[in-house]
């Protein structure tokens, strides 16, 4: 039995809107991400600190033990 060749996607825009989980599962069964996709994703995640605000630090309360 010959293995089906996987289709490679380069961009998140190539991922369609799915009507059901079964449709999505079938689509992903023969699609995969390219190296270009991973590189662009990595570039985006490395810049998250510029996009999202840092969480505010909460003042810690000292607890007395005794």
N, C-alpha and C positions, 0 to 999 in steps of 0.2 A: 504494500500500500504506500503510495507516494504522499509525502507530507505537503500540505497546502502552503504555498509561499505567503508569507506575512506582508501586509502592506505597511509601509513606513510613513508616519506623519511627522511633519516638521514644525507644526504650529498648533496651538490650542484651538485656533479657529477652524481647524479641520475636523474637530470632534463634533458630530451632530447632536441635536437635541433628540433624546430618545423618548418614545411613547411608553416604554415599559422596561422593566429590568431584564426580561428575556431578550428584548431587542438589543439592549446595551451589551448583554453578555455575548450574544451572537456576533456583534460588531467587534468587540475586543478580542474575540477568539482568533481573528486573523489580522489584527492591527497592532502596531508597536510604535514606540517613540524612536526618533532618530537621535543621533548624537547632537545635532544642531538644537533639537528641542530641549535636551538636557542642559546644554550650555546656556541657552537663553533663560531657562528656569533658574539655573544657578546664579546668573547675573541678577535676576530679579530678587531672589532671596537674599543675596548679599547686600541689597540696597533697602531692605525692609526697614532698617533703623532710620533711614531718611524719609520714608513714606509714613510710617506709623509713629505716633508719639511714644516715648518711653513711659512705662507705668510709674505712677507716683509712689514714692516710698511712704509707707505707713510708719508713724512714730511708734516705737516699741514701748510697751509699758513694762516697767520693772516689777517683778513679783518678789515679794519678801518671803523667805522661807524661815521658819523658826520654830 
